[in-house]
């Protein structure tokens, strides 16, 4: 049986830990802000772990973490940061500072947080000797790959410039708006991604609706939990009682347990990737430049800038990348972003018929090849050669 753990909670939502008071494994002391926490610790009390909200009156939770890490007596005390909603920037900052863990309270049962705290308490008291561990290498683009990227991108842009001018003129004549399109994409970093515009202006406004109706990656399973379905746990309790804290959303309320169950059901029924079959937003010129991949040519500027490589994993829109940050297959981001690659070649070779799971697998397959010390310049060349016949196929993928 695990020893009794004492947690210092810093925050304004002690109700999240209401079940702790009935636990035989954990005790809890709650304070409202960093000042109260500092006074508590300076009084000589030594908690087994500290769980802290990010949003506090005065200084935020990371300021408290900085204060603790300046004092060696707390080096072995686990520090877990909580935030109500997921924030990608806060998530990255937290782990760059080396907090022990980060949880989103709106989607994480308190039992998961407590299990993690107990695990950290057990292992931080017997830390691994980091001196014996191999030093993690900083990512560097292989010199041969970078030289090849610049040479190819510059040459193709120079040779294609007269043809590009004609395509740009055709885009401008068919529909109003800019002839190019810029969006934020995520590879090994977030960057401005360049393409020739293949859709009508205002296309982004239609994406949410079309993603639900025509996304070819959507799963076919029907959602069994709806917003009108009552919580089965609350239904077994006397009227007026709920199985977990009540959340008030707009004009209705829902217990925390059932809110999270609905959220999980929606996530299971949705897809991380969005690709619209027979997309009605695409213009006639846009259809041509997409089928021939001419719309990709401005990405050669990204290659010259160092945002991308000729061969790599396709950079994702931010909303797709955020869904993969918690996915077990997110190691695709360990490889550089690329104009073409294993997934793109396989997808076109099959006429666009590929499941989301297989797309993830192919992305990770290239990442494995790239990160396991098996990078080969000639492997990239083979993928480029396979891209050429794939570009000659008909039909939109």
VEXGU-811125 format. One line per 3 residues: for each residue x negated, y negated, z of C-alpha. Coordinates in steps of 0.02 Angstrom, whole numbers, padded with zeros to 5 digits. Last residue first. Layout:
REM VEXGU-811125
X,Y,Z  ...
REM end
This chain:
REM VEXGU-811125
00346,-00699,-02709  00421,-00777,-02863  00427,-00677,-03020
00300,-00636,-03153  00126,-00565,-03123  -00030,-00654,-03185
-00084,-00713,-03013  -00100,-00534,-02954  -00222,-00500,-03096
-00339,-00638,-03028  -00318,-00602,-02842  -00401,-00431,-02853
-00561,-00516,-02913  -00553,-00636,-02764  -00529,-00490,-02645
-00680,-00401,-02720  -00786,-00560,-02700  -00739,-00569,-02516
-00799,-00390,-02492  -00958,-00438,-02584  -01000,-00572,-02455
-00988,-00440,-02319  -00940,-00471,-02140  -00960,-00314,-02035
-01012,-00399,-01873  -00846,-00353,-01792  -00772,-00524,-01822
-00746,-00527,-02010  -00690,-00349,-02042  -00581,-00353,-01887
-00505,-00519,-01944  -00470,-00442,-02116  -00377,-00298,-02035
-00289,-00419,-01920  -00211,-00511,-02067  -00165,-00344,-02145
-00079,-00285,-01986  00017,-00447,-01967  00083,-00433,-02145
00128,-00252,-02113  00231,-00300,-01960  00320,-00439,-02056
00373,-00317,-02191  00314,-00326,-02370  00400,-00332,-02540
00333,-00491,-02623  00304,-00411,-02793  00197,-00274,-02720
00033,-00339,-02791  00084,-00513,-02737  00096,-00457,-02557
-00063,-00352,-02563  -00165,-00498,-02632  -00095,-00623,-02507
-00121,-00505,-02360  -00302,-00466,-02403  -00354,-00643,-02439
-00324,-00800,-02538  -00331,-00984,-02495  -00413,-00946,-02328
-00408,-00984,-02143  -00560,-00917,-02051  -00545,-00755,-01951
-00517,-00753,-01763  -00341,-00820,-01793  -00283,-00647,-01849
-00317,-00597,-01668  -00135,-00640,-01636  -00081,-00458,-01650
-00033,-00436,-01468  00085,-00583,-01490  00085,-00723,-01362
00000,-00849,-01477  00098,-00777,-01623  00256,-00878,-01593
00155,-01038,-01582  00075,-00998,-01751  00245,-00990,-01836
00300,-01162,-01772  00129,-01236,-01815  00137,-01182,-01996
00016,-01040,-02030  -00154,-01034,-02115  -00167,-00881,-02230
-00307,-00767,-02175  -00473,-00783,-02265  -00554,-00801,-02435
-00588,-00970,-02518  -00623,-01043,-02346  -00525,-01170,-02247
-00541,-01329,-02145  -00722,-01353,-02202  -00690,-01516,-02297
-00736,-01431,-02462  -00611,-01293,-02424  -00473,-01416,-02379
-00505,-01504,-02546  -00487,-01334,-02628  -00317,-01332,-02546
-00265,-01453,-02684  -00262,-01301,-02802  -00126,-01205,-02708
00019,-01276,-02811  -00060,-01192,-02962  -00017,-01025,-02881
00052,-00960,-03048  00221,-00914,-02975  00215,-01069,-02865
00169,-01187,-03007  00312,-01120,-03113  00443,-01124,-02974
00391,-01301,-02928  00412,-01360,-03108  00591,-01295,-03100
00616,-01367,-02925  00617,-01264,-02764  00747,-01305,-02630
00859,-01161,-02682  00735,-01033,-02612  00764,-00867,-02700
00705,-00775,-02541  00650,-00892,-02404  00492,-00848,-02308
00484,-00882,-02122  00368,-00785,-02006  00390,-00753,-01820
00557,-00670,-01851  00716,-00674,-01750  00820,-00535,-01674
00696,-00496,-01536  00678,-00681,-01493  00867,-00699,-01479
00878,-00549,-01364  00735,-00614,-01255  00820,-00783,-01237
00984,-00702,-01191  00897,-00601,-01055  00811,-00758,-00992
00976,-00851,-00974  01054,-00698,-00891  00922,-00696,-00754
00926,-00885,-00726  01113,-00889,-00698  01216,-00991,-00820
01301,-01159,-00816  01404,-01253,-00945  01423,-01430,-01012
01242,-01468,-01059  01139,-01331,-00975  01151,-01309,-00786
01043,-01166,-00721  01102,-01060,-00574  00976,-00968,-00465
00989,-00777,-00473  01118,-00639,-00446  01260,-00764,-00428
01396,-00785,-00296  01557,-00885,-00318  01667,-00733,-00340
01596,-00579,-00253  01456,-00491,-00349  01472,-00357,-00483
01505,-00484,-00622  01346,-00576,-00573  01243,-00425,-00625
01334,-00402,-00791  01307,-00585,-00841  01453,-00638,-00948
01444,-00630,-01140  01493,-00798,-01214  01313,-00844,-01262
01299,-00682,-01358  01206,-00521,-01320  01213,-00379,-01447
01113,-00466,-01583  01127,-00369,-01745  00973,-00280,-01805
00924,-00326,-01983  00761,-00411,-01940  00722,-00573,-02027
00569,-00570,-02140  00668,-00611,-02297  00731,-00772,-02219
00894,-00808,-02311  01028,-00858,-02185  00936,-00902,-02025
00783,-00977,-02109  00898,-01068,-02232  00980,-01168,-02093
00815,-01215,-02010  00731,-01254,-02176  00861,-01376,-02244
00785,-01531,-02164  00613,-01480,-02228  00673,-01495,-02408
00704,-01683,-02396  00620,-01713,-02564  00641,-01571,-02687
00518,-01430,-02678  00357,-01385,-02770  00248,-01525,-02703
00065,-01493,-02741  -00020,-01431,-02584  -00133,-01500,-02447
-00147,-01439,-02266  -00191,-01563,-02130  -00281,-01468,-01991
-00256,-01364,-01833  -00402,-01251,-01789  -00457,-01070,-01822
-00311,-01071,-01941  -00159,-01177,-01898  -00068,-01288,-02021
-00001,-01465,-02012  00085,-01519,-02172  00041,-01624,-02323
00133,-01615,-02489  00079,-01691,-02654  00177,-01767,-02798
00258,-01894,-02684  00443,-01925,-02709  00568,-01922,-02849
00603,-01769,-02953  00569,-01701,-03128  00457,-01841,-03193
00342,-01841,-03042  00316,-01654,-03046  00279,-01659,-03233
00151,-01800,-03211  00063,-01702,-03072  00058,-01548,-03184
-00022,-01649,-03325  -00152,-01726,-03207  -00193,-01553,-03138
-00233,-01492,-03315  -00363,-01631,-03337  -00435,-01598,-03160
-00450,-01408,-03179  -00635,-01404,-03224  -00689,-01524,-03086
-00577,-01446,-02954  -00637,-01272,-03001  -00821,-01322,-02989
-00804,-01410,-02822  -00706,-01267,-02742  -00824,-01133,-02809
-00986,-01217,-02753  -00917,-01272,-02584  -00845,-01101,-02542
-01000,-01006,-02601  -01113,-01113,-02492  -00998,-01084,-02342
-00989,-00896,-02369  -01178,-00878,-02388  -01205,-00982,-02230
-01091,-00871,-02126  -00964,-00981,-02036  -01015,-00994,-01854
-00912,-00942,-01703  -01001,-00960,-01537  -01063,-00793,-01473
-00998,-00730,-01307  -01144,-00692,-01192  -01154,-00508,-01147
-01108,-00466,-00967  -01240,-00425,-00838  -01248,-00602,-00769
-01058,-00599,-00754  -01067,-00481,-00605  -00883,-00435,-00597
-00791,-00510,-00451  -00738,-00408,-00299  -00626,-00530,-00206
-00568,-00593,-00376  -00499,-00420,-00417  -00373,-00389,-00278
-00311,-00567,-00269  -00294,-00574,-00458  -00186,-00417,-00461
-00078,-00483,-00320  -00054,-00648,-00412  -00008,-00555,-00573
00125,-00453,-00484  00192,-00612,-00405  00206,-00700,-00573
00293,-00551,-00651  00415,-00541,-00504  00458,-00725,-00529
00536,-00680,-00697  00458,-00776,-00842  00559,-00871,-00973
00600,-01038,-00891  00451,-01020,-00774  00319,-01028,-00911
00162,-00949,-00836  -00024,-00990,-00842  -00164,-00884,-00769
-00334,-00890,-00684  -00368,-01070,-00730  -00525,-01076,-00835
-00532,-01262,-00881  -00517,-01212,-01064  -00375,-01099,-01005
-00274,-01244,-00941  -00315,-01358,-01087  -00254,-01228,-01213
-00088,-01199,-01123  -00065,-01386,-01097  -00085,-01416,-01284
00032,-01273,-01329  00171,-01326,-01211  00290,-01188,-01156
00429,-01247,-01041  00451,-01255,-00851  00264,-01257,-00814
00168,-01153,-00688  -00020,-01143,-00653  -00099,-00996,-00562
-00256,-01019,-00455  -00341,-00866,-00381  -00452,-00900,-00228
-00627,-00829,-00257  -00708,-00997,-00292  -00610,-01080,-00151
-00754,-01094,-00027  -00861,-01165,-00168  -00772,-01333,-00168
-00776,-01428,-00333  -00664,-01292,-00404  -00525,-01340,-00284
-00522,-01524,-00333  -00519,-01479,-00519  -00371,-01362,-00490
-00278,-01499,-00398  -00307,-01616,-00545  -00241,-01477,-00657
-00077,-01477,-00558  -00036,-01659,-00596  -00078,-01812,-00493
00059,-01921,-00420  00224,-01828,-00408  00196,-01657,-00481
00217,-01582,-00655  00092,-01440,-00676  00172,-01332,-00542
00047,-01240,-00430  00021,-01063,-00368  -00126,-01044,-00248
-00189,-00874,-00191  -00249,-00786,-00033  -00217,-00942,00070
-00353,-01010,00186  -00293,-01131,00319  -00428,-01238,00397
-00331,-01399,00418  -00419,-01460,00261  -00314,-01336,00162
-00147,-01405,00223  -00206,-01585,00202  -00260,-01547,00024
-00091,-01465,-00014  00005,-01612,00059  -00094,-01730,-00051
-00072,-01620,-00205  00118,-01621,-00196  00276,-01542,-00127
00215,-01405,-00010  00277,-01224,00000  00203,-01085,00108
00242,-00909,00048  00224,-00732,00111  00197,-00581,-00003
00203,-00390,00008  00354,-00353,00118  00463,-00470,00016
00624,-00550,00080  00553,-00726,00085  00479,-00696,-00086
00652,-00680,-00163  00676,-00869,-00160  00518,-00899,-00261
00599,-01001,-00400  00696,-01090,-00261  00531,-01169,-00209
00549,-01289,-00358  00461,-01451,-00309  00281,-01395,-00320
00125,-01330,-00234  00146,-01148,-00178  00016,-01079,-00057
00026,-00889,-00065  -00010,-00766,00076  -00037,-00585,00024
00006,-00436,00136  -00108,-00290,00099  -00066,-00173,-00048
00000,00000,00000
REM end
